[in-house]
């Protein structure tokens, strides 16, 4: 009998929300003025988007932050 010692990867979970949905929610939260730091903003986004993939959320948040910074909008 052969034993595989390689690490087996589990399939990536299917995306529940589109990138545009997540980006739209982040923009609404940013411009609501309730958050001055990223951590509470992302925590609220996770509450408002149940089941969101953390990797996808972080990726979209980083892209949005880069776009805002490139356009001269400090947040």
BELNORZI-V172247 format. One record per residue. D_LAST is the distance of its C-alpha to the last C-alpha in Angstrom with 1 decimal. Layout:
# BELNORZI-V172247
d_last:D_LAST
d_last:D_LAST
This chain:
# BELNORZI-V172247
d_last:58.3
d_last:55.2
d_last:52.1
d_last:48.8
d_last:46.7
d_last:43.7
d_last:40.6
d_last:40.4
d_last:37.1
d_last:36.4
d_last:35.3
d_last:31.6
d_last:30.9
d_last:30.7
d_last:27.3
d_last:27.3
d_last:24.2
d_last:23.5
d_last:20.3
d_last:19.7
d_last:20.2
d_last:17.6
d_last:15.1
d_last:16.0
d_last:15.7
d_last:12.2
d_last:11.2
d_last:13.4
d_last:11.9
d_last:8.3
d_last:10.0
d_last:12.5
d_last:10.5
d_last:12.4
d_last:9.9
d_last:7.8
d_last:8.3
d_last:9.0
d_last:12.7
d_last:13.6
d_last:11.7
d_last:13.7
d_last:16.7
d_last:16.7
d_last:16.4
d_last:19.4
d_last:21.3
d_last:20.8
d_last:21.8
d_last:24.8
d_last:26.2
d_last:23.1
d_last:23.5
d_last:21.0
d_last:21.2
d_last:20.5
d_last:17.5
d_last:16.0
d_last:16.9
d_last:15.3
d_last:12.0
d_last:12.1
d_last:13.2
d_last:10.6
d_last:7.8
d_last:10.3
d_last:11.0
d_last:7.6
d_last:7.8
d_last:11.5
d_last:11.2
d_last:9.4
d_last:6.3
d_last:3.7
d_last:0.0
